């Protein structure tokens, strides 16, 4: 499957339910085999792509950038996968998981 152009990608509707499993399309799986290709997608408009980036081994500057993402699943994946995740992110994830945050 070929990668769609940028306009077509932005037109794709997607749900960002925290607990929904998203299986990446083949072009995404191929792309994320290359660590140097991940940085541009850390700022993607699609949370599914940002989630995928957050689940990979990342440079510290990408971890910092994604820590302020605002998407709960991105934060959860960062906290789970990265030992160098910022302390405030870890606190937000812990409080959110305990039900103390109102951002649901």
C-alpha positions as CSV (number, residue, x, y, z in Angstrom):
1,X,0.0,0.0,0.0
2,X,1.5,3.4,-1.0
3,X,1.5,6.3,1.3
4,X,-1.3,8.8,0.6
5,X,-0.4,12.4,0.0
6,X,-0.6,14.9,2.9
7,X,-4.1,16.2,2.0
8,X,-5.5,12.7,1.9
9,X,-3.9,11.8,5.2
10,X,-5.3,14.9,6.9
11,X,-8.8,14.1,5.7
12,X,-8.7,10.7,7.3
13,X,-11.1,10.6,10.3
14,X,-9.7,8.8,13.3
15,X,-10.9,8.2,16.8
16,X,-8.5,8.7,19.6
17,X,-10.2,6.6,22.3
18,X,-7.6,5.8,24.9
19,X,-8.3,2.1,25.1
20,X,-8.8,1.4,21.4
21,X,-6.0,-0.5,19.8
22,X,-4.8,1.0,16.5
23,X,-3.1,-1.3,14.1
24,X,-0.7,0.8,11.9
25,X,-1.1,0.7,8.1
26,X,1.8,-1.0,6.2
27,X,3.3,2.3,5.2
28,X,3.4,3.4,8.8
29,X,5.0,0.2,10.0
30,X,7.6,0.4,7.3
31,X,8.3,4.1,8.1
32,X,8.8,3.5,11.8
33,X,11.5,0.9,11.2
34,X,13.8,3.9,10.5
35,X,14.5,5.8,13.7
36,X,15.5,9.0,11.7
37,X,12.0,9.1,10.2
38,X,10.1,9.4,13.5
39,X,10.8,13.0,14.4
40,X,8.4,14.7,11.9
41,X,5.5,12.5,13.1
42,X,5.9,13.6,16.7
43,X,4.1,16.8,15.7
44,X,1.5,15.0,13.5
45,X,-2.1,16.2,13.7
46,X,-3.2,12.5,14.0
47,X,-2.9,11.2,17.6
48,X,-2.5,7.7,16.2
49,X,0.8,8.6,14.6
50,X,2.0,10.5,17.7
51,X,1.1,7.4,19.8
52,X,3.1,5.3,17.5
53,X,6.1,7.6,17.8
54,X,5.7,7.6,21.6
55,X,6.0,3.8,21.7
56,X,9.4,3.8,20.0
57,X,12.9,4.4,21.3
58,X,13.3,8.2,21.1
59,X,15.9,10.8,21.5
60,X,15.4,12.8,24.8
61,X,14.3,16.0,22.9
62,X,11.4,14.0,21.3
63,X,10.4,12.6,24.7
64,X,10.3,16.2,26.0
65,X,8.3,17.4,23.0
66,X,5.7,14.6,23.3
67,X,5.5,15.0,27.1
68,X,3.4,18.1,26.5
69,X,1.2,16.5,23.9
70,X,-2.1,16.5,25.8
71,X,-3.2,13.1,24.4
72,X,-3.6,10.7,27.3
73,X,-2.4,7.7,25.4
74,X,0.7,9.5,24.2
75,X,1.5,10.4,27.8
76,X,0.8,6.9,29.0
77,X,3.1,5.4,26.3
78,X,5.9,7.8,27.1
79,X,5.7,7.1,30.8
80,X,5.6,3.3,30.1
81,X,8.5,3.2,27.5
82,X,10.9,6.0,28.5
83,X,13.0,6.0,31.7
84,X,13.8,9.7,31.1
85,X,10.1,10.8,30.9
86,X,9.7,14.1,32.7
87,X,8.5,13.9,36.4
88,X,5.4,16.1,35.7
89,X,4.3,13.7,33.0
90,X,4.7,10.7,35.3
91,X,2.7,12.5,38.0
92,X,-0.1,13.3,35.5
93,X,-0.2,9.7,34.2
94,X,-0.3,8.4,37.8
95,X,-3.1,10.8,38.9
96,X,-5.1,10.2,35.8
97,X,-4.9,6.5,36.2
98,X,-6.0,6.8,39.8
99,X,-9.0,8.9,38.7
100,X,-7.9,12.2,40.3
101,X,-7.7,14.2,37.1
102,X,-10.8,15.7,35.5
103,X,-9.5,15.6,31.9
104,X,-11.5,12.6,30.8
